[in-house]
Structure formats: C-alpha cells, structure tokens
C-alpha cells in the first residue's frame, strides 16, 4: 500500500484512512512503542526502525533513485535503491521487499541482510530529523523497473566511479553515505572484488 507523500496516511483493509505509525525503538533496536510518521521526524526526532535497500545489476552496478519532488521529506535528492519504515510488527525484511516493489515495480531476485546502523541526520531543507535504527539489505535486480512517479523521480545504475562523480555534483540524501559505508562489506561479498565497491 503506497504511502501518500504529504499526508503519511494509508487506507486499511476496511477502507478507513489511518495515520501511518512507525515502531519506536531503544538504542538496542528493541521496540518500545509507536509514533505517527511525521511526528517521529519532527526535531529532535524519535528513534525509530527503518530499512535501506541496495540492489545491483548483473554488472555490479548500484541502482540509485532520485526521490520524487512531491515527497514531504528530502524531495528531489538522490539516494539508495529504496528506503522506508516497517509498519509496527512488520519484519524489516518483509518491509524492504514490499517497498521496493511499491516504489520501483520490481521484486529483488535476491535479498540478504547487511547489518544495522543507528544515526541522527537532520535534513536542512525540510527541517525534519532522521533519528533511525536502520536495517540494511543488499541484493540483485534482474527485471525491468516500473517506478511509481509519485515516489521516484528518476533511476540510474552506477559504478563506484560514476557514483563518486554524481555525489560530487548532485544532492544526495543526508543518510546515504552512512548507510552505504555500513553496507559495504555485504556489498563486496555480493558483487565480488572486480566491481570495486
């Protein structure tokens, strides 16, 4: 069920529109409660569960996306393949697979865990704060993409050198380098030594 960018609401199976809730966690990643999505991102931010996905093609290139301009948080910036928040009680792995399909119209051919990272990244443009306990996943994509234009403005497959070039000239999400650097060991294991990650 796609997330409406501005309202952070979704329709439940009974047709009632409900606020999207996130899982609040402690420093160890243990669930301690829930909070409405937008309020969890208001300064100073509430620590909540999130996920980030890094998918690669058969040539070892990373699929990155430019977030749609209509997103309430970090619109128009480049970021990793997919990121988001599990619903309360939803496993991070299931949420990562769900959102990858909702945003990009593709299911990963392979998806594996790549650790967790905790960070606090304010977004200067929106004034919101990413205070997250982030579950990382790496995998492969072998099908053509079908991005949802309300979620994704553009996509690109990049080598490490092409990513460095883009990162120097384009705006990337505040969390991008943190999650990429943490996932690198799993990325290298997946793509092999010749891919250069």
N, C-alpha and C positions, 0 to 999 in steps of 0.2 A: 504494500500500500504506500504509494508515493507520499512524501512529506511536502505539504504546501509551504513554499519558502517563507512567506511573510507571516503566516498565522501560526505555524507549528501546530496544526490541528490535523486530525485524521478521522475518518469515518469508521466506526466499529461495525462488526457484523450485523448489529441490529439497526444500523442506519443513523445512529446518533453521533454527532460530531463531538469529539473529545479532545482535550489538550494532550499533547504528546508528553509522556513522562519519561525521565531518564533515571537510571539507577545511580544513587549517590553511594560512594564507597569511602572506606578509610584508606590510610596510606599503604595497607597491605592488599588492597583490592577487594576487601570483604564488603558486601552490600550492607548499607546501614539505613537505607531509606530511599525515597524518590523525590524528585522535584520536577516542576514543569520546565520544558526545554529552554525557553527563552530566559526564565528567571535564573536557571543554573549557570547561564553565561553572563549575567549582569555582574559588574565589578563588586567585590573582588573575585567572584566566581566560586562555584561549589564543585568540589572534586567529584567527578562522575565517570562512569565507564564509557569507553569509546573504542572504536576499532579503525585500523588503517590497512588498506589492501594495496599490494604491489604486484601487478601482473605483467608478464613478459611474453613476447612472441617467440617463435622458434629460432630467431636470430639473436636472442638475448637482449632485445631492446625493451626498455621500460615503457609501459603505456601510462601516459600522464593525461590529466584532463584540466581544462580551463573551466572553472566554476561559472555557471550561468549568471548573467548580470542581475537577474531577479532574486538571487539568493539573499536572505537577510543578513548572512554572516559571510564575510570575505568574498563578495561577488567579484567576478571577473579575474580572479587570480588563478594561477596555475597551481596544481597540487598533484598528489599521488593518484593512482588509478581510481580509488574510491575510499571514502571515509565516512563515518557516521557514528550512530549510537544504537546499541541494542535496546529494545523495549525491556521494561522490567521483567525479569525471569527468562528472557531470551538469551540463549548461548551466544557469545561473541562470534563464534564460527558461523552459526546459522544467520546471524545478522549481517555478517560480511558477505556471505553468498547472496542473501536476499537483496541487499542494497546494490551490489554490483550488477545484478540483473535489472533492478528497477532503474538505475541511473544509466547504464550502458547497454542494456538489452542483450547481455551475454552472460552465460554461466562459466565460471572458471573450469578449464579442463583438469586442473589440479590445484589444490589449495591446501597449504600447510601452515602451522603456527610458526611464528618467528619471534616469540618473546613478548614482553610488555615494556612500556616506558611510561613514566609519570612526568608531566611537565605543567608549566604555568606560562602560557603565552598570551599576553594582551594583543588585541588586534587594534592598532591605532586608528584605522579608517572607520570602524564601526563602534569602537568603544567597548566591545564585548571582550570577554576573557575566556580562553581555553584552559580550563583547570581540569586536566584529564588523566585518567589511568587508562592507557591506550593498549589494546591487544593488537599485535601486528600479525599480518598474514602475507605470505608470498605464494605465487602460483603462476600458471600458464593460461594463456588465452589462445584459442585456435579457431574461433568463429568470427565472422564479420560482426562489427559493432552496430548497434542501433540505439544511439544515445537519445535520452529524453531531453528535448531542448529546454524544458523548464529547470533541469538540473545541470546540464552540461552545455557549455558554450562551444567548446572545441576539444579535439583529442589529438594526440601525437604519440608516435613511438620514437623513443630517443635512445641513442647510445650514451655511455657516460660522458664522452666529449661533447656531444650535442646538448646534453642536459646542462653541463657546465656553461656552455655558450648561452643557452636560454636563461639560466639562473642569473647570469651577469647582466642581462638586458631586460628581462621580463620580471613582473612581480609574482612572487610565489607566496603560498600560504605561510603564516607565521610558524606553523608546526612542521612544515615539510622537511627541513634538514634534520630536525630532531628524530622524526620517525624513520627517515631514510637511513641515517647513520646507525640507528639501533638495529634496523633490519638487515644491514649489510652482510653479516656472517651467513644468515639464511639465504640471502640473495646470491651470494657467491657459491654456496652449496648447490643452489638450484640451477644457476646459469653456467657454472664452470669457470675455470681460470681465464679462458680466452675472451670472455665477454667484457672483462675489465672492471667489474663492479667491486 
